[in-house]
Amino acid sequence: MIGAGLDILIAALLVLGGVFGLVGSYGLLRLKGAMQRLHAPTKASTVGLGAVLMASAIGAGSTQEILVTLFIFLTAPLTALYLAKTLLHRHITPAELPTAAGGADWAAQSPAQPPVAQKD
């Protein structure tokens, strides 16, 4: 009975991972803005890959997949953050940003570091 329950859990995690991967791929293709296209696959792939790796860890009884999952959960959001900051620096000037709370400068766009001019 326990074996059948684990098989159902593993199958559910694999299906969940596949659905999240499909949604992330669809979002990458269909969303218009660069920030939107960045958001869809990073969030979906993190959850989808995490579900697939957890299914693998449960099925194989290995802790290696758990360590890989932890690594992905820590690095994927940071990668998305740095890609978004790069996009801000290359395409948005400080004058285009809304006023920050308290009148302070935005952390990603300080006056000391103007955006790099990009020619498309």
C-alpha positions, 0 to 999 in steps of 0.5 A, a space after each residue: 500500500 505504501 508503494 502505491 501511495 509513493 507512486 501516486 505522489 511521484 506521478 503527481 509531482 512529475 505532472 505538476 513539474 510538466 504543467 509548470 514547465 509548459 506554462 512557463 514556456 507558453 508565457 515566454 512565447 506569448 507575453 509582450 514585455 521583456 520583464 514579463 517574459 523574464 518573469 514567466 519562465 523563471 518562476 515556472 521553471 523553478 517550481 517545475 524543476 523543483 517538483 521533478 527533482 523532488 519526484 526523483 529524490 522520492 523515487 531514488 531515495 537520494 539526497 543529491 536531488 534535494 541539494 540540486 533543488 536547493 541550489 536552483 531555488 537559491 540561484 534562479 531568483 538571483 539570476 532573474 534579479 540581475 537580468 531585470 536590473 540589467 534591463 533597467 539600466 539599459 532601457 530605462 532612464 531615471 526620469 522615466 521611473 516613478 517617484 520612489 517613496 520618501 523622495 529617495 533615489 531608486 537603488 537600481 538607478 542612482 544618479 551616479 550611474 546613468 543608464 548605458 545608451 542602447 541602440 536597437 
